[in-house]
Amino acid sequence: MSEQEKPHRPIRSFVLRQGRLTVGQQRAFDTLWPHFGLEYDGQPIDFPTLFGNDNPVFLEIGFGNGASLASMAEANPEHNYLGIEVHGPGVGHLLLEIEKQSLRNVRILRHDAIEVLKNAIPSGSLQGLFLFFPDPWHKKRHHKRRILNPAFVNELGRVIRPGGFFHAATDWEDYALQMMEILSAAEAAFENSAGKGCYTPRPDYRPLTKFEQRGHRLGHGVWDLIFIRRQD
């Protein structure tokens, strides 16, 4: 096979760092994943069937240990939440939180978020999408790996229903500036809820993480951006 014929490997926005599961997390996978986990098959998700109701659906990409997702799901039982995360210990931790808090409005996908967004999320099916502290890929030569780019925003415009929103947060200022530039350029589809070029104070529904609290004490900034999907 020539160099021209070789298929291009997709640029990933994440590095697969599996880590070691605790005994509790392994038990959660064994007993809870069959009830709350969703196997990716490349087909559009039927959300009413998945959750058993027609409640609004919110998606969090890269939920880490699931603290924000579990908190939002507990506070809003009338909403449905789908979380995407590839790292096993984080998924295991969220499964344990689902059990601990008796949550019934959370489902989890363990797969590449870009593929899920393109293939499995129906058009106009989301009320909101969260992207909290994505990998900043801070070296300039790695910026191409950042998940938020124009193609990603185009997909956001497709899956988020009019009146819905996209909420991103980062603690890297240059990434915040890039996010603002890319999202502001999509003004035909999205409107900045805080006004042109402005960031949003952290909403109460986004929990203040221990990492973020430590950053505040050290004088580090955090930037939230909330953009509303315009009416078509």
Residue, then its C-alpha position, 0 to 999 in steps of 0.5 A: m500500500s502506498e503512502q497515498e493509499k494509507p488511511h489517515r488516522p484521526i486526530r484524537s482529542f484525548v490520550l487513553r490513560q486507563g488507570r487501575l480500577t479500585v475493588g469498588q469500581q470493578r464491582a460497579f462495572d460488573t453490577l451497574w454497567p449493564h443498567f446504566g452503561l450504553e454500548y456504542d454501535g454507531q446508530p442514533i440513540d432513541f432517547p425516549t426509549l433509553f430513559g423511558n420518558d420524553n424529558p430534556v436531555f443534557l450531554e456532558i463530554g469528558f465528565g472526569n470522575g462524574a462529580s458535576l454530572a452526578s450533582m446536576a442529575e441529583a438536583n434535576p430529576e426532571h432532566n436526563y443526562l448522558g455522560i461520555e468518558v473513556h477513562g475507566p476509573g472515572v466511569g467506575h466512580l460515576l457508577l458508584e455515585i449513581e448507586k449512592q445517590s439512587l440516580r435514575n436519570v443518568r446513562i454513560l457511554r464509554h467511547d470517543a466523543i467525536e464519533v458519538l456526536k457525529n453518529a449517535i446523537p440525533s439532530g436537535s435532540l439535546q437541550g444542553l451540552f457541557l464541556f468542562f475542563p477539556d484537555p488543553w493540549h497546551k503545547k502549540r504543536h498539539h493545539k490541533r488535538r483540542i476538541l473545540n474546533p470549527a467542525f465540533v461547533n458545526e456538530l453542536g449546531r446540529v445536535i442542540r435544539p433551538g433555545g438550548f445551550f453549549h457550556a464550556a469551561t477551562d482554566w487555560e486562558d489561551y484555550a478560553l480565548q480560542m474557544m471564544e473566537i471559534l464560538s463567536a465565529a459561529e454567530a449564525a447558529f449561536e449567541n453569547s449569553a453574556g454578550k459579545g466577547c464576554y465570559t460568564p460567571r460560574p453558574d451554580y449548577r457547575p460544582l466548584t471542584k477541589f482542583e478549581q478551589r486550589g487554583h483560585r487560592l493560587g490566583h489561577g483563572v477559570w473561564d466559562l462560556i455559555f452560548i445559546r442555540r439560535q432559532d433556525 
